[in-house]
Amino acid sequence: MGMQPPPQKGGTNVALIIVIAIAVLMATGVGGCLLCTCLAARSGSSSSSSNSGTPSKSSSGGSNSASDNWITSERPYVKFLSPPGWTKNIKGDWGVFKSPDGAAVFAFTTFNQPGESTTRLMAAAGILGVTDIDWRSPQHGTVGRDGFPARMAEGSCNFSGPGGYIWYATVNSGTSDQILLIYTVSGRGTKAHKDAALASIQSLQRR
């Protein structure tokens, strides 16, 4: 007797049926739509999970958006946000920020010598472009997100005309290095100018 070929396994028939079914689906366009739907779902899921994991704020409380403009200092080792939209300039040891309409100026400098705060404060008038400053009695308080101890005062001045406002704070960073923050708003300035300067001051924090 001759040898009989082994019986075919059912798996081969099942596989053949699946191949034929896929070919029919692809020919009718249904298979392509199913594939597109699957990829779109995965893409949407991936995008959703990626967006949900993006932090809106850093652990220090500062925003990480591209519009942030952190001003950093090495001594003392601190940083703060500059007033948004204000121009930045360097005048010697001073960093100076000016509002677009010129109605307000915010400046800062650092120092580490005893008694130098008075000298720096006197020099600030020329940096800001103010005259006839009349300071009120200084007060002690805190500034910034880290609550730095500070000696601060406000007063009146002549800045682009009479009726100007001026404010300063000498900030103790916890080291021998200190920072002086000062701003002025002209008589034609608004609360928005003060708020922009104060927001920068209140963003002061350790790096």
DRENPA-3360 file (N, C-alpha, C; in nm, 2 decimals, always signed):
BEGIN
1 = MGMQPPPQ = +0.08/-0.12/+0.00/+0.00/+0.00/+0.00/+0.09/+0.13/+0.00 ~ +0.04/+0.23/-0.08/+0.11/+0.35/-0.08/+0.09/+0.43/+0.05 ~ +0.18/+0.52/+0.08/+0.16/+0.60/+0.20/+0.06/+0.71/+0.17 ~ -0.03/+0.74/+0.26/-0.13/+0.84/+0.25/-0.07/+0.97/+0.31 ~ -0.10/+1.08/+0.25/-0.06/+1.21/+0.31/-0.13/+1.24/+0.44 ~ -0.06/+1.30/+0.53/-0.12/+1.33/+0.66/-0.24/+1.42/+0.65 ~ -0.34/+1.41/+0.73/-0.46/+1.49/+0.72/-0.42/+1.64/+0.75 ~ -0.48/+1.73/+0.68/-0.45/+1.87/+0.70/-0.51/+1.92/+0.84;
9 = KGGTNVAL = -0.44/+2.00/+0.90/-0.49/+2.05/+1.03/-0.59/+2.17/+1.01 ~ -0.68/+2.17/+1.11/-0.79/+2.27/+1.10/-0.73/+2.41/+1.11 ~ -0.61/+2.43/+1.17/-0.56/+2.57/+1.19/-0.53/+2.63/+1.06 ~ -0.48/+2.55/+0.96/-0.45/+2.61/+0.83/-0.58/+2.67/+0.77 ~ -0.69/+2.59/+0.78/-0.81/+2.64/+0.72/-0.86/+2.77/+0.79 ~ -0.85/+2.78/+0.92/-0.89/+2.90/+0.99/-0.80/+3.02/+0.95 ~ -0.67/+3.00/+0.94/-0.58/+3.10/+0.90/-0.62/+3.15/+0.76 ~ -0.65/+3.06/+0.67/-0.69/+3.10/+0.53/-0.82/+3.18/+0.53;
17 = IIVIAIAV = -0.91/+3.14/+0.61/-1.04/+3.21/+0.62/-1.02/+3.35/+0.67 ~ -0.93/+3.37/+0.77/-0.90/+3.50/+0.83/-0.84/+3.59/+0.72 ~ -0.74/+3.53/+0.64/-0.67/+3.61/+0.54/-0.77/+3.66/+0.44 ~ -0.86/+3.57/+0.40/-0.97/+3.60/+0.30/-1.06/+3.71/+0.35 ~ -1.09/+3.70/+0.48/-1.18/+3.80/+0.54/-1.12/+3.94/+0.54 ~ -0.99/+3.94/+0.58/-0.92/+4.07/+0.58/-0.91/+4.13/+0.44 ~ -0.88/+4.04/+0.34/-0.87/+4.09/+0.21/-1.01/+4.15/+0.16 ~ -1.12/+4.09/+0.20/-1.25/+4.14/+0.16/-1.27/+4.27/+0.23;
25 = LMATGVGG = -1.24/+4.29/+0.36/-1.25/+4.41/+0.43/-1.17/+4.52/+0.37 ~ -1.05/+4.49/+0.34/-0.96/+4.59/+0.28/-1.01/+4.64/+0.14 ~ -1.07/+4.54/+0.07/-1.12/+4.57/-0.07/-1.24/+4.66/-0.06 ~ -1.32/+4.65/+0.05/-1.44/+4.73/+0.06/-1.41/+4.86/+0.14 ~ -1.29/+4.88/+0.19/-1.25/+5.00/+0.26/-1.28/+5.00/+0.40 ~ -1.35/+4.90/+0.46/-1.39/+4.89/+0.60/-1.26/+4.87/+0.68 ~ -1.17/+4.78/+0.63/-1.05/+4.76/+0.71/-0.97/+4.88/+0.73 ~ -0.96/+4.96/+0.62/-0.88/+5.09/+0.63/-0.94/+5.18/+0.73;
33 = CLLCTCLA = -1.07/+5.19/+0.74/-1.14/+5.28/+0.84/-1.11/+5.23/+0.98 ~ -1.12/+5.10/+1.00/-1.09/+5.05/+1.13/-0.95/+5.08/+1.17 ~ -0.85/+5.07/+1.08/-0.72/+5.10/+1.11/-0.70/+5.24/+1.15 ~ -0.76/+5.33/+1.07/-0.75/+5.47/+1.10/-0.81/+5.51/+1.23 ~ -0.92/+5.45/+1.26/-0.99/+5.47/+1.39/-0.90/+5.43/+1.51 ~ -0.84/+5.32/+1.49/-0.75/+5.27/+1.60/-0.63/+5.36/+1.62 ~ -0.57/+5.41/+1.51/-0.45/+5.50/+1.52/-0.50/+5.63/+1.58 ~ -0.61/+5.68/+1.54/-0.66/+5.81/+1.60/-0.69/+5.80/+1.75;
41 = ARSGSSSS = -0.74/+5.68/+1.79/-0.77/+5.66/+1.93/-0.64/+5.66/+2.01 ~ -0.54/+5.59/+1.96/-0.41/+5.58/+2.03/-0.34/+5.72/+2.03 ~ -0.35/+5.79/+1.92/-0.29/+5.93/+1.92/-0.36/+6.02/+2.02 ~ -0.50/+6.01/+2.02/-0.57/+6.10/+2.12/-0.54/+6.06/+2.26 ~ -0.53/+5.93/+2.29/-0.49/+5.89/+2.42/-0.35/+5.93/+2.46 ~ -0.26/+5.92/+2.37/-0.12/+5.96/+2.40/-0.11/+6.11/+2.42 ~ -0.19/+6.19/+2.34/-0.19/+6.33/+2.36/-0.25/+6.37/+2.49 ~ -0.36/+6.31/+2.52/-0.43/+6.34/+2.65/-0.34/+6.31/+2.77;
49 = SSNSGTPS = -0.28/+6.19/+2.77/-0.19/+6.16/+2.88/-0.07/+6.25/+2.89 ~ -0.02/+6.29/+2.78/+0.10/+6.38/+2.78/+0.06/+6.52/+2.83 ~ -0.06/+6.57/+2.79/-0.10/+6.70/+2.84/-0.14/+6.70/+2.98 ~ -0.20/+6.59/+3.03/-0.24/+6.59/+3.17/-0.12/+6.58/+3.26 ~ +0.00/+6.54/+3.21/+0.11/+6.53/+3.30/+0.20/+6.65/+3.30 ~ +0.16/+6.75/+3.22/+0.24/+6.87/+3.21/+0.21/+6.97/+3.33 ~ +0.31/+7.00/+3.42/+0.28/+7.08/+3.53/+0.27/+7.23/+3.48 ~ +0.18/+7.30/+3.55/+0.16/+7.44/+3.52/+0.24/+7.53/+3.61;
57 = KSSSGGSN = +0.29/+7.48/+3.72/+0.37/+7.55/+3.81/+0.49/+7.47/+3.87 ~ +0.60/+7.53/+3.90/+0.71/+7.46/+3.96/+0.68/+7.44/+4.10 ~ +0.77/+7.36/+4.17/+0.75/+7.34/+4.31/+0.78/+7.46/+4.40 ~ +0.85/+7.56/+4.34/+0.87/+7.68/+4.41/+0.76/+7.78/+4.40 ~ +0.66/+7.74/+4.32/+0.55/+7.83/+4.31/+0.55/+7.92/+4.19 ~ +0.66/+7.91/+4.11/+0.68/+8.00/+3.99/+0.62/+7.92/+3.87 ~ +0.57/+8.00/+3.78/+0.51/+7.94/+3.65/+0.63/+7.90/+3.56 ~ +0.61/+7.79/+3.49/+0.71/+7.75/+3.39/+0.67/+7.78/+3.25;
65 = SASDNWIT = +0.58/+7.87/+3.23/+0.54/+7.91/+3.09/+0.65/+7.98/+3.02 ~ +0.64/+7.98/+2.89/+0.75/+8.04/+2.81/+0.76/+8.19/+2.83 ~ +0.65/+8.25/+2.88/+0.65/+8.40/+2.90/+0.73/+8.44/+3.03 ~ +0.76/+8.35/+3.11/+0.83/+8.38/+3.23/+0.97/+8.44/+3.20 ~ +1.01/+8.54/+3.28/+1.14/+8.61/+3.26/+1.20/+8.62/+3.39 ~ +1.27/+8.52/+3.44/+1.34/+8.52/+3.57/+1.46/+8.60/+3.57 ~ +1.48/+8.69/+3.66/+1.60/+8.77/+3.68/+1.68/+8.70/+3.80 ~ +1.80/+8.66/+3.77/+1.87/+8.59/+3.87/+1.99/+8.67/+3.93;
73 = SERPYVKF = +2.03/+8.64/+4.05/+2.14/+8.70/+4.11/+2.23/+8.60/+4.18 ~ +2.36/+8.61/+4.16/+2.45/+8.51/+4.22/+2.48/+8.54/+4.37 ~ +2.48/+8.67/+4.40/+2.51/+8.71/+4.54/+2.42/+8.83/+4.57 ~ +2.31/+8.81/+4.64/+2.26/+8.69/+4.70/+2.21/+8.60/+4.60 ~ +2.19/+8.47/+4.63/+2.15/+8.37/+4.54/+2.00/+8.36/+4.53 ~ +1.94/+8.46/+4.47/+1.80/+8.47/+4.46/+1.75/+8.50/+4.32 ~ +1.62/+8.50/+4.30/+1.57/+8.53/+4.16/+1.43/+8.59/+4.18 ~ +1.38/+8.67/+4.08/+1.25/+8.72/+4.08/+1.21/+8.74/+3.93;
81 = LSPPGWTK = +1.08/+8.76/+3.91/+1.02/+8.78/+3.78/+1.03/+8.93/+3.74 ~ +1.07/+8.96/+3.63/+1.07/+9.10/+3.58/+0.93/+9.14/+3.55 ~ +0.89/+9.27/+3.56/+0.76/+9.31/+3.52/+0.73/+9.27/+3.37 ~ +0.63/+9.20/+3.34/+0.60/+9.16/+3.20/+0.58/+9.28/+3.10 ~ +0.66/+9.28/+2.99/+0.65/+9.38/+2.89/+0.73/+9.50/+2.92 ~ +0.80/+9.51/+3.03/+0.89/+9.62/+3.06/+1.02/+9.60/+3.00 ~ +1.09/+9.71/+2.95/+1.22/+9.70/+2.90/+1.33/+9.68/+3.01 ~ +1.43/+9.61/+2.98/+1.54/+9.58/+3.07/+1.66/+9.65/+3.03;
89 = NIKGDWGV = +1.73/+9.71/+3.12/+1.86/+9.78/+3.09/+1.95/+9.76/+3.21 ~ +2.08/+9.77/+3.18/+2.18/+9.76/+3.29/+2.25/+9.90/+3.30 ~ +2.26/+9.95/+3.42/+2.32/+10.08/+3.44/+2.42/+10.06/+3.55 ~ +2.55/+10.02/+3.52/+2.65/+10.00/+3.62/+2.61/+9.87/+3.70 ~ +2.60/+9.89/+3.83/+2.56/+9.78/+3.92/+2.41/+9.76/+3.93 ~ +2.33/+9.83/+3.85/+2.19/+9.83/+3.87/+2.12/+9.76/+3.75 ~ +2.02/+9.69/+3.78/+1.93/+9.64/+3.67/+1.80/+9.72/+3.68 ~ +1.77/+9.78/+3.56/+1.66/+9.88/+3.55/+1.55/+9.83/+3.45;
97 = FKSPDGAA = +1.42/+9.84/+3.50/+1.31/+9.80/+3.41/+1.22/+9.92/+3.40 ~ +1.17/+9.94/+3.28/+1.09/+10.06/+3.25/+0.96/+10.02/+3.18 ~ +0.85/+10.07/+3.22/+0.72/+10.04/+3.16/+0.72/+10.09/+3.02 ~ +0.64/+10.03/+2.93/+0.63/+10.07/+2.79/+0.60/+10.22/+2.77 ~ +0.51/+10.27/+2.86/+0.47/+10.41/+2.85/+0.56/+10.51/+2.92 ~ +0.66/+10.45/+2.99/+0.76/+10.54/+3.07/+0.71/+10.60/+3.19 ~ +0.59/+10.55/+3.24/+0.53/+10.61/+3.36/+0.58/+10.54/+3.49 ~ +0.66/+10.43/+3.48/+0.71/+10.37/+3.60/+0.84/+10.31/+3.57;
105 = VFAFTTFN = +0.93/+10.30/+3.67/+1.06/+10.24/+3.66/+1.08/+10.16/+3.79 ~ +1.14/+10.04/+3.77/+1.17/+9.95/+3.88/+1.32/+9.91/+3.86 ~ +1.39/+9.91/+3.98/+1.53/+9.89/+3.97/+1.58/+9.81/+4.09 ~ +1.69/+9.74/+4.07/+1.75/+9.67/+4.19/+1.90/+9.67/+4.18 ~ +1.97/+9.65/+4.29/+2.11/+9.63/+4.30/+2.14/+9.55/+4.42 ~ +2.26/+9.50/+4.43/+2.31/+9.42/+4.54/+2.43/+9.48/+4.60 ~ +2.46/+9.45/+4.73/+2.57/+9.50/+4.80/+2.60/+9.41/+4.92 ~ +2.72/+9.42/+4.98/+2.76/+9.34/+5.09/+2.85/+9.42/+5.19;
113 = QPGESTTR = +2.85/+9.55/+5.18/+2.93/+9.63/+5.28/+2.84/+9.70/+5.38 ~ +2.88/+9.70/+5.51/+2.80/+9.77/+5.61/+2.78/+9.91/+5.58 ~ +2.65/+9.96/+5.60/+2.62/+10.10/+5.57/+2.61/+10.14/+5.42 ~ +2.63/+10.04/+5.33/+2.62/+10.07/+5.19/+2.48/+10.09/+5.14 ~ +2.38/+10.04/+5.22/+2.24/+10.06/+5.17/+2.21/+10.21/+5.16 ~ +2.26/+10.29/+5.25/+2.23/+10.44/+5.24/+2.29/+10.50/+5.12 ~ +2.41/+10.46/+5.09/+2.48/+10.51/+4.97/+2.40/+10.47/+4.84 ~ +2.36/+10.34/+4.84/+2.29/+10.29/+4.72/+2.15/+10.36/+4.71;
121 = LMAAAGIL = +2.09/+10.38/+4.82/+1.96/+10.45/+4.81/+1.97/+10.59/+4.76 ~ +2.08/+10.66/+4.80/+2.10/+10.79/+4.75/+2.13/+10.79/+4.60 ~ +2.20/+10.69/+4.55/+2.23/+10.67/+4.41/+2.11/+10.64/+4.33 ~ +2.01/+10.58/+4.39/+1.89/+10.53/+4.32/+1.81/+10.64/+4.25 ~ +1.82/+10.76/+4.31/+1.75/+10.88/+4.25/+1.79/+10.90/+4.11 ~ +1.92/+10.90/+4.09/+1.98/+10.92/+3.95/+1.94/+10.81/+3.86 ~ +1.94/+10.68/+3.91/+1.91/+10.57/+3.83/+1.77/+10.57/+3.78 ~ +1.68/+10.61/+3.87/+1.53/+10.61/+3.84/+1.50/+10.74/+3.77;
129 = GVTDIDWR = +1.57/+10.85/+3.78/+1.54/+10.97/+3.72/+1.44/+11.05/+3.80 ~ +1.45/+11.05/+3.93/+1.36/+11.12/+4.02/+1.43/+11.23/+4.10 ~ +1.36/+11.33/+4.14/+1.41/+11.43/+4.23/+1.31/+11.46/+4.34 ~ +1.36/+11.54/+4.43/+1.27/+11.59/+4.54/+1.20/+11.48/+4.62 ~ +1.28/+11.38/+4.66/+1.22/+11.27/+4.73/+1.19/+11.31/+4.87 ~ +1.07/+11.27/+4.92/+1.03/+11.30/+5.06/+0.99/+11.16/+5.12 ~ +1.08/+11.10/+5.19/+1.06/+10.96/+5.24/+0.98/+10.97/+5.37 ~ +0.89/+10.87/+5.39/+0.82/+10.86/+5.52/+0.91/+10.77/+5.60;
137 = SPQHGTVG = +0.87/+10.75/+5.73/+0.95/+10.67/+5.82/+0.96/+10.52/+5.78 ~ +1.08/+10.47/+5.78/+1.09/+10.33/+5.73/+1.02/+10.23/+5.83 ~ +0.98/+10.12/+5.77/+0.91/+10.01/+5.85/+0.98/+9.88/+5.82 ~ +0.97/+9.79/+5.92/+1.02/+9.66/+5.90/+0.91/+9.56/+5.87 ~ +0.94/+9.47/+5.78/+0.84/+9.37/+5.74/+0.91/+9.26/+5.66 ~ +0.83/+9.19/+5.57/+0.89/+9.09/+5.49/+0.85/+9.11/+5.35 ~ +0.93/+9.06/+5.25/+0.89/+9.06/+5.11/+0.93/+8.93/+5.04 ~ +0.86/+8.90/+4.93/+0.90/+8.79/+4.85/+0.83/+8.66/+4.90;
145 = RDGFPARM = +0.83/+8.56/+4.81/+0.77/+8.43/+4.84/+0.83/+8.36/+4.96 ~ +0.96/+8.39/+4.98/+1.03/+8.33/+5.10/+1.03/+8.41/+5.22 ~ +0.95/+8.52/+5.22/+0.94/+8.60/+5.34/+1.07/+8.66/+5.39 ~ +1.15/+8.72/+5.31/+1.27/+8.78/+5.35/+1.25/+8.90/+5.44 ~ +1.32/+8.91/+5.55/+1.31/+9.03/+5.63/+1.36/+9.15/+5.55 ~ +1.29/+9.27/+5.57/+1.32/+9.38/+5.49/+1.29/+9.51/+5.56 ~ +1.37/+9.61/+5.53/+1.34/+9.75/+5.58/+1.29/+9.83/+5.46 ~ +1.17/+9.88/+5.47/+1.11/+9.94/+5.36/+1.05/+10.08/+5.39;
153 = AEGSCNFS = +1.03/+10.16/+5.29/+0.96/+10.29/+5.31/+0.90/+10.34/+5.18 ~ +0.81/+10.42/+5.18/+0.75/+10.48/+5.06/+0.75/+10.63/+5.08 ~ +0.73/+10.70/+4.97/+0.74/+10.85/+4.98/+0.69/+10.91/+4.85 ~ +0.70/+11.04/+4.84/+0.66/+11.11/+4.72/+0.79/+11.17/+4.65 ~ +0.77/+11.20/+4.52/+0.89/+11.25/+4.45/+0.84/+11.32/+4.32 ~ +0.93/+11.38/+4.25/+0.91/+11.44/+4.12/+0.96/+11.34/+4.02 ~ +0.88/+11.28/+3.94/+0.92/+11.19/+3.84/+0.83/+11.22/+3.72 ~ +0.89/+11.28/+3.61/+0.82/+11.32/+3.50/+0.71/+11.42/+3.54;
161 = GPGGYIWY = +0.74/+11.50/+3.64/+0.64/+11.60/+3.69/+0.61/+11.57/+3.84 ~ +0.54/+11.66/+3.90/+0.51/+11.64/+4.04/+0.41/+11.53/+4.06 ~ +0.40/+11.49/+4.19/+0.30/+11.39/+4.22/+0.34/+11.24/+4.21 ~ +0.47/+11.22/+4.20/+0.52/+11.09/+4.18/+0.52/+11.01/+4.31 ~ +0.52/+10.87/+4.30/+0.53/+10.78/+4.41/+0.66/+10.70/+4.40 ~ +0.72/+10.68/+4.52/+0.84/+10.60/+4.52/+0.84/+10.50/+4.64 ~ +0.90/+10.39/+4.63/+0.90/+10.28/+4.73/+1.03/+10.21/+4.72 ~ +1.08/+10.16/+4.84/+1.21/+10.08/+4.83/+1.20/+9.98/+4.95;
169 = ATVNSGTS = +1.28/+9.87/+4.93/+1.30/+9.77/+5.03/+1.45/+9.73/+5.03 ~ +1.51/+9.73/+5.14/+1.64/+9.67/+5.16/+1.62/+9.53/+5.22 ~ +1.66/+9.43/+5.14/+1.62/+9.29/+5.17/+1.74/+9.21/+5.23 ~ +1.71/+9.15/+5.35/+1.81/+9.07/+5.41/+1.79/+8.92/+5.36 ~ +1.89/+8.87/+5.29/+1.88/+8.74/+5.23/+1.93/+8.63/+5.32 ~ +1.97/+8.67/+5.44/+2.02/+8.56/+5.53/+2.17/+8.55/+5.53 ~ +2.24/+8.62/+5.44/+2.38/+8.62/+5.42/+2.43/+8.77/+5.43 ~ +2.56/+8.79/+5.41/+2.61/+8.92/+5.41/+2.57/+9.00/+5.29;
177 = DQILLIYT = +2.53/+8.93/+5.19/+2.48/+8.99/+5.06/+2.34/+9.03/+5.07 ~ +2.31/+9.16/+5.04/+2.17/+9.21/+5.04/+2.13/+9.26/+4.91 ~ +2.00/+9.29/+4.89/+1.95/+9.34/+4.77/+1.86/+9.46/+4.79 ~ +1.87/+9.56/+4.71/+1.79/+9.68/+4.72/+1.69/+9.68/+4.61 ~ +1.56/+9.68/+4.64/+1.45/+9.69/+4.54/+1.39/+9.83/+4.55 ~ +1.37/+9.89/+4.44/+1.31/+10.03/+4.44/+1.23/+10.05/+4.31 ~ +1.11/+10.12/+4.33/+1.04/+10.16/+4.21/+0.97/+10.29/+4.23 ~ +0.94/+10.35/+4.11/+0.87/+10.48/+4.12/+0.76/+10.48/+4.01;
185 = VSGRGTKA = +0.65/+10.56/+4.03/+0.55/+10.57/+3.94/+0.51/+10.72/+3.93 ~ +0.50/+10.77/+3.81/+0.47/+10.91/+3.79/+0.33/+10.95/+3.83 ~ +0.30/+11.08/+3.83/+0.17/+11.12/+3.87/+0.06/+11.07/+3.76 ~ +0.10/+11.05/+3.64/+0.01/+11.00/+3.54/+0.00/+10.85/+3.53 ~ +0.08/+10.78/+3.62/+0.07/+10.64/+3.63/-0.05/+10.59/+3.69 ~ -0.07/+10.46/+3.69/-0.20/+10.40/+3.74/-0.16/+10.29/+3.84 ~ -0.27/+10.23/+3.90/-0.25/+10.12/+4.00/-0.18/+10.00/+3.93 ~ -0.21/+9.98/+3.80/-0.15/+9.87/+3.72/+0.00/+9.88/+3.72;
193 = HKDAALAS = +0.06/+10.00/+3.72/+0.20/+10.02/+3.72/+0.26/+9.97/+3.86 ~ +0.19/+10.01/+3.96/+0.23/+9.97/+4.10/+0.22/+9.82/+4.11 ~ +0.11/+9.76/+4.07/+0.09/+9.62/+4.08/+0.19/+9.54/+4.00 ~ +0.24/+9.59/+3.89/+0.34/+9.52/+3.81/+0.47/+9.51/+3.88 ~ +0.51/+9.63/+3.94/+0.63/+9.63/+4.02/+0.62/+9.55/+4.14 ~ +0.51/+9.55/+4.21/+0.49/+9.48/+4.34/+0.49/+9.33/+4.31 ~ +0.44/+9.29/+4.20/+0.43/+9.14/+4.16/+0.57/+9.09/+4.15 ~ +0.66/+9.17/+4.09/+0.80/+9.13/+4.07/+0.87/+9.12/+4.21;
201 = IQSLQRR = +0.84/+9.21/+4.30/+0.90/+9.21/+4.43/+0.85/+9.09/+4.51 ~ +0.72/+9.06/+4.50/+0.67/+8.95/+4.57/+0.71/+8.82/+4.52 ~ +0.76/+8.81/+4.39/+0.81/+8.69/+4.34/+0.95/+8.65/+4.38 ~ +1.02/+8.74/+4.46/+1.15/+8.72/+4.50/+1.16/+8.59/+4.59 ~ +1.26/+8.51/+4.55/+1.28/+8.38/+4.62/+1.42/+8.33/+4.61 ~ +1.45/+8.23/+4.69/+1.58/+8.17/+4.68/+1.59/+8.08/+4.55 ~ +1.70/+8.07/+4.49/+1.72/+7.99/+4.37/+1.74/+7.85/+4.41;
% end
